[in-house]
Amino acid sequence: MAIAYLQEFEIIDGDTSTTNYDAVAAALNLQDSPDGLLIHTAGFDHDAGVFRIFDVWETRGQGEKFFSERLNPIIEPMAAAAAQDPDSDFAPPSREAWYELHDSMTG
């Protein structure tokens, strides 16, 4: 069964810009879906007060490989630069989780 990956970033002071997300997406410059990615979603859940990223992968190993080989090399320097900039709004997720899906359906 497929595996879900979830990240949530708190909306701080009503800021609903997607600058950080868009910068990471641009740096990834994906032309095709990464191996094993079934769906990627990103958007605001105003009721929960978060920007949520929700992905579904064929296996956790495929997701972790993408993060370690493609995503983390982009995010880590951004996080390091943000730590040196007192005006930066770059923040780690407030929630992060992997879990097996009991069921899924595609249309």
Secondary structure, DSSP 8 states (H G I E B T S, - for coil): --EEEEEEEE--TT----HHHHHHHHHH--SS--TTEEEEEEEEETTTTEEEEEEEES-HHHHHHHIIIIIHHHHHHHHHHHHH-TT------SEEEEEE-S-----
